[in-house]
């Protein structure tokens, strides 16, 4: 059975954490004389009050957590945070329905970046900052945040960490998980501050610099401008954001090793090699294709590099209308939306390491057909990958593709044409932003039907928690004693 009392305790404490961010946003709204100050202040009070009640009613519960509890808590945290995070949109009356508010907030916390607002520039400062904050919080993960600042829960937390950061292997920089979480957050915060300073120096207003740094480091893609990064028309700003997008798509542990001068670990990391190789490969192909457009060579290269970095890191920023891309370039967009960046980063998608394992498995299976008695193990970082892990990766990719397909088909029943449904389903489960068809622009979801928005919200959650965490809750075995 689930340890319900302790689950309520954790959710209550995290709600108090969320209320802190709501109050911070309220302060900023007050500084800018924004009309949504009261909405954030009231929302903060509600989140704080509910969190406080949950904490005091369950503070004496048995503080033991098992893997089953971890899966349930992680899924519920994203849902609960999105429900309470939607309150400012509802109270300020900037969205017509709770569905739209929940959709926008889920898109924020899952760092997807699709939006129901067709004109974000009309939003007050408070809501603009809150959209960016939801992505910044969600980028590193609410559970990793809790492991860094809530040691009084008196648990090791590996169950939560495993559910929040699924993959082939987990990041553990120190013997204690709390130490790992703190180091990851220090890197995350430090890089965010560095980007804010660089964007500000390059001419971006400080408020926009803060918001875009939040959504770059989280690979989220929310912008304060309708035309995204293309609004600024600055090559310096674009190259800065390209650099930080690529950095954000890198395993944070590798950045830690780089900062601590452990370059050998960086050099030996095969996933990082393929991650950079994919960026260079797709940039080159995209550049060659886009040369037919009437732009300068440097501008064409910048569009190719920016688009590739934005799509592979699932950030979703745009500087150029994808609708003007030739068809073959759109095919590349579709492929990159699947791949994603590195494990241990803030990106969505299948992840580079899984793609590498699948490609190596296909190659070695072809070799085994020719040499059936040969023992040819798959190696990553010069270490053999067990058959169980290979099987897990193949299962993940299969289920991922299946959910994407089912989601696309389901969306066609609610008013979407096939191309649009495919684009919306893929951008949601991969947490990318740009789609295909009528949702090529991340801000094209204001006209999507209410049932479709709930389907897309579910896909965003499933993609952010990498499929198995959410699917586990749907199995009968999970609920058996």
HELIX and SHEET records of a PDB file:
HELIX    1   1 UNK A    4  UNK A   31  1                                  28    
HELIX    2   2 UNK A   37  UNK A   58  1                                  22    
HELIX    3   3 UNK A   67  UNK A   85  1                                  19    
HELIX    4   4 UNK A   87  UNK A   91  1                                   5    
HELIX    5   5 UNK A   98  UNK A  109  1                                  12    
HELIX    6   6 UNK A  120  UNK A  122  5                                   3    
HELIX    7   7 UNK A  125  UNK A  140  1                                  16    
HELIX    8   8 UNK A  142  UNK A  149  1                                   8    
HELIX    9   9 UNK A  151  UNK A  153  5                                   3    
HELIX   10  10 UNK A  158  UNK A  164  1                                   7    
HELIX   11  11 UNK A  177  UNK A  201  1                                  25    
HELIX   12  12 UNK A  206  UNK A  217  1                                  12    
HELIX   13  13 UNK A  228  UNK A  231  5                                   4    
HELIX   14  14 UNK A  235  UNK A  248  1                                  14    
HELIX   15  15 UNK A  252  UNK A  259  1                                   8    
HELIX   16  16 UNK A  263  UNK A  267  1                                   5    
HELIX   17  17 UNK A  270  UNK A  290  1                                  21    
HELIX   18  18 UNK A  297  UNK A  312  1                                  16    
HELIX   19  19 UNK A  322  UNK A  324  5                                   3    
HELIX   20  20 UNK A  327  UNK A  339  1                                  13    
HELIX   21  21 UNK A  352  UNK A  370  1                                  19    
HELIX   22  22 UNK A  387  UNK A  412  1                                  26    
HELIX   23  23 UNK A  418  UNK A  429  1                                  12    
HELIX   24  24 UNK A  437  UNK A  439  5                                   3    
HELIX   25  25 UNK A  450  UNK A  464  1                                  15    
HELIX   26  26 UNK A  468  UNK A  471  1                                   4    
HELIX   27  27 UNK A  472  UNK A  474  5                                   3    
HELIX   28  28 UNK A  476  UNK A  479  1                                   4    
SHEET    1   A 2 UNK A 379  UNK A 380  0                                        
SHEET    2   A 2 UNK A 383  UNK A 384 -1                                        
END                                                                             
